[in-house]
Amino acid sequence: MRSVGRRFWRGTTAFLVAIALWQAVVGLTGVPRFILPGPGLVAQALWDNGALIWENALWSAGNLGLGLVIGIVLGVETALLLTLSRRARWLLRPMLVVAQAVPVFALAPVITLWMGYGMPSKIVTIALVTYFPVASALFDRLMALPTGLADLSHLAGAERWRETLLLRLPHAVPGLITGLRLAVVYGPLAVLIGEWVGSSQGLGHLMLMANGRGQTALMFAALFVLATLSLALWVIVEALSRWSVRRLSSA
């Protein structure tokens, strides 16, 4: 509990320092508010447009949640398949390497063209962005079983699937956490880009509309909400990481 309290106060202090620096830059440079509004103006825009921001935030959060779940599940399944099957590694591993070399964000306009401006295109974009880091990080860790454990498994005559589920998968939890950390960082960015490319709802769409109308404070308010959503996901992954460490150390 003390460590949680210390992290909370460190985070709060860092946030307040950032706000103070932001206000100092605005006050000392005299930058026009349509270029960089002060934190007070952004807070006012957040309050005045609360219902509008909330509606679009729910849309973005729904897309993000579904995309993350699909991408993570497919990534875990792919990593397990590659670990269990040499044929799958021979066939799919090169395809994954080539696919990772293609920027998924560059495919967002194509995905939108194929699937339209609605939710499916956003979910697919997010799933693709989160799928590769999860599959790659988990597979690398699954294949890095310590020599002693591998020898023990061979001596016991364990089948490949039992070895994977009972030895490799618990040992690969840190790799999964690494993939999840990357996924929750790239996921909100994929939401933003997908909604910029083409959407009638969402925080990205709201930012575009606010920018076109010169409502910079509203644009910053929408960005702040998206950043808060991303931070919440990061906190969840960090809590999952600490929980998994405690479980594995007590096992």
N, C-alpha and C positions, 0 to 999 in steps of 0.2 A: 504493500500500500504506500509506503514511503517513496519507493522508486517511482510509482505512478504519479504521486503528488509532485515529486521533483520534476518529472517530465512535463507535467501539466503547467507548472509555473515557468519552466524554461520556455515552453512553447508560447505561453501568454506574454512573457517578457519580450521574446523575439518579435512577436506580432506587434506589440505596442511600439517597440523601437522602429520597426519598419514603417508604421503609420506616422510616427514622429518625423522620420527622415523624409517621407513622402511630402508631408505638410511643409517641412523646411525647404525642400526643393521648390515647391510651388510658391511659397511666400518669398523666398530670397531671389528667385530668378524672374518672377513676374510673368511666367509662361501663361499664354492665353488659356482660358478654361476649356475652349473647344479643342485644344491639343492635349492638355493634361489637367483635368479637373482635380480639385483637392479632395481629400477623403471625406470632408463634410458634404460636398456636393454629391459624391457617389452614394453616401449613406442616405441622403435625402431622396435621390433617385430610386434607391432600393426600397425606401419606405413608400414613396408616392406610387410606384409601379409594382407593388408587392404581388397583387393578384396576377398581373401579366407575367411577371418573372416566374412566379410559382407554377403557373400553367405550363410554360415552356420548359421549366426545369423538370417537371414530372415527365414530360415527353422525352427529354434527353436522358433522364435517369432510367426510364423504362427501356429505351434502346440500348443504353450502356449495360444495364443488368442482363438483358437477354443475350446480347452479343458476348459479354464476358463469360457467361455460363456455357454457351455453345462453344466458344473458342477454347476454354479451359478443358471441358469434357473431351472434345475432339483431340486436343493436344495430349492429354493423359492417355487416351486410348491409342493414339498413334505411337507414343513412346513405349507403351507396353507391347504393342504389336511388333515394333522394331526389335525389342529386346527378346521376344519369344521366338521370332521367326527369322532365320538367316535369309530366306527368300525375300521376305519383306524388306530387310535391310538392303539386299542387293538391288531391289526394284525401286523402293520408295526413298531411300536415303539420298541418292543423287537428285531425285526430283525435289526433295525438300531444300537441298542446298541451292539448286537453281532458282526455286521459287523465292527463297529468302533474298536472293540477289536482285529481285525485281521489287522496287518500292511499292508497297501496297497502296500508299496514298496516291500514287500516280494512277492506280486502277480505279480510284473512287469515281471519276467521271464515267468510266466504262460501266462500272457496276450500276451507277445511277441510270445510265442509258438503257441498260438491260432490264432493270427491276423497277424503275420509276422513282418518284420523289418521296414515296411513303416510307414506312417503317422497315420493310424487308431489306432495302438497299443499305440502310444504316446498320442494321444488325449484321449483315454479311460483311460489311467493311470492318466493323469492330471485331467480329469473330476471326477474320483473317489476320488482323493486326495482333491479336492476343494469342492466336493458335501457335504461331511459329516459335515465339520465345518459350512458351510452356513446353511444347514438344521437344525442342532442342535441349533446354536446360535439364529437363527430367531424363531424357534418353542418355545424355552424357553421364549423368550421375548413376543411372541404372547400370551402365556398362562399366562403372568404376568400382565394382565390388572388391574389397580388400582381398588380397591373395589368401590369407588365412581362412576367411569365410568361404571363399570359392573352393579351396581344397577340402574343407570340412563338408561342404555340400556334395562334392564329388565322391568322397569316401562314404558318405551316407547313402549314395545312390539316389539322391533326390531328383525328381523329374524337373524339367526346365521351368514349368509353370509354378511348381511349388517353390523352387529356389527364387523365382522372381517375386512371388507374392510374400514369402516369409522372410527372405534375406535382402534381396535387392531393393524392393519397394520401401521398407523401413529405412534402409541406409540412404535412399535417394530423396527422402523428405526435404533436406536442405536445397536440393536442386529444384524441387517443385516450388518451394518458397521463393527461390530466386526468380523462377519463371513467373510466379504470381506478382512479384514486385514489378517486374517489367510490364506485365499485362495491365496493372492498374495505373501505370504511368502512360502507356501508349493508348489505352482505351479511351479516356476523355479527349485526347488529341484526335483520335479517329472520329469521335462524335462530332467534334467541332468541324473537322474537314468535310465529313459527310454532309453536314447541314449547310456548310458554305457552298458546296458543289450544287446542291439542289434540295430544298426542303421548304415546307410552308409552316413548320413549327420547330420548336427547340431553341436552346440558348444560342446556338450558332446562327440560326435564322434571325433571332432577335438582335444579335450583335450587328449583323449586316444591315438590318432595317434601321437600327439606331445610328449606325455610321452614315448611311445615306441621308438621313434627316438631320445630321449634325448634332445628335443627342449623345455626346461623348460620355456624359456621366452615366446614362443608361447602359451604354456599351460596357463601361467598366464595371457596372453593377452586375450585369449578366456574366462577365468574365470572373468576377469575384465568387459568384454562386457556383460556377463550374469548377473553380479552383477548390472551393470548400468541399464539393462532391468528391473530387480527386483525393483530397486530403483525408476524407472520411474512409475511402477505400484503402488508402495506405495504412491508416490506423488499424483497420480490420485485419489486413494482412500481417502487420507487425504483431498484433495480439495472437493471431493464429500461429505465427512463428514461435513466440514465447511459449504458447501452450504445447506445441509439438515438441519443443526442446524438453520441457518438463516431463511429458509423457515418455519420450524415448529414454531420458536419463533415469526414470524410475522403473522402466521395464527390465 
